[in-house]
C-alpha cells in the first residue's frame, strides 16, 4: 500500500501527513506575504524618490522663473489678496515648503 502524498501548491513540497501539509502551506503563505511587503516597500521608496525629484524640479523651475521676474521687474512678492495667498499656500504646500 502506498502512502498518499500531499503536495503544497506553493513550493510543491510533498508531505505524508495533512498536518505537515497544512504547516507547509501556512509557512509558504507567510513567506509570500513577507516578500510582497518587501516589494511594496521598495516600490514605495522608488515612488517617494521620484516624487521628491519632481518637487525639487518644480521648485528649481519656480526659483528660475522668480529670479528672471526679479531681474526684469526688480522684485517679487506675493499679492495680499486672499485668493492669491490661497494659491501661493497651495503651491508652497505642494512643494513641501509649508
C-alpha positions in Angstrom: 0.0 0.0 0.0 1.4 3.4 -1.0 1.1 6.4 1.2 -0.9 9.3 0.0 1.3 12.4 -0.5 0.1 15.9 -0.1 1.7 18.5 -2.4 2.0 22.1 -1.4 0.6 24.3 -4.1 3.2 27.0 -3.4 6.6 25.2 -3.1 5.5 21.8 -4.5 6.9 20.1 -1.4 5.4 16.6 -0.7 4.1 15.7 2.7 2.9 12.5 4.2 0.5 13.9 6.8 -2.2 16.5 6.5 -0.7 18.4 9.4 2.7 18.7 7.8 1.0 19.7 4.5 -1.1 22.4 6.3 2.0 23.8 8.1 3.9 24.0 4.8 1.0 25.9 3.2 0.9 28.4 6.2 4.7 28.8 6.1 4.7 29.4 2.3 1.9 31.9 2.6 3.8 33.8 5.3 6.9 33.8 3.1 4.9 35.2 0.2 3.4 37.8 2.5 6.8 38.9 3.7 8.2 39.0 0.1 5.2 41.1 -1.1 5.6 43.5 1.8 9.3 43.9 1.0 8.5 44.5 -2.7 5.9 47.1 -1.7 8.5 48.9 0.5 10.9 49.0 -2.4 8.1 50.3 -4.7 7.1 53.0 -2.2 10.7 54.1 -1.8 11.1 54.4 -5.6 7.8 56.4 -5.8 8.9 58.6 -3.0 12.2 59.3 -4.6 10.5 60.1 -7.9 8.0 62.5 -6.3 10.9 64.1 -4.4 12.7 64.7 -7.6 9.5 66.1 -9.2 9.1 68.5 -6.3 12.8 69.6 -6.5 12.5 70.1 -10.2 9.3 72.2 -9.8 11.0 74.2 -7.0 14.1 74.8 -9.2 11.8 75.9 -12.0 9.9 78.2 -9.7 13.2 79.7 -8.5 14.4 80.2 -12.0 11.1 82.0 -13.0 11.2 84.1 -9.8 14.8 85.1 -10.5 14.0 86.1 -14.1 11.0 88.1 -12.8 13.2 89.9 -10.3 15.8 90.6 -13.0 13.0 92.0 -15.2 10.9 93.9 -12.7 13.1 94.5 -9.6 11.3 92.4 -7.0 8.9 89.6 -6.5 6.2 89.5 -3.8 3.1 87.5 -3.4 -0.1 89.6 -3.7 -2.1 90.0 -0.5 -5.5 89.2 -1.9 -6.8 86.1 -0.1 -7.3 84.2 -3.4 -3.6 84.9 -4.3 -2.5 83.9 -0.8 -4.5 80.7 -1.0 -3.0 79.9 -4.4 0.5 80.6 -3.0 -0.1 78.5 0.0 -1.3 75.7 -2.2 1.8 75.9 -4.4 4.2 76.1 -1.4 2.3 73.2 0.3 2.6 71.1 -2.8 6.3 71.8 -2.9 6.6 70.8 0.7 7.7 74.2 1.8 5.0 74.8 4.4 
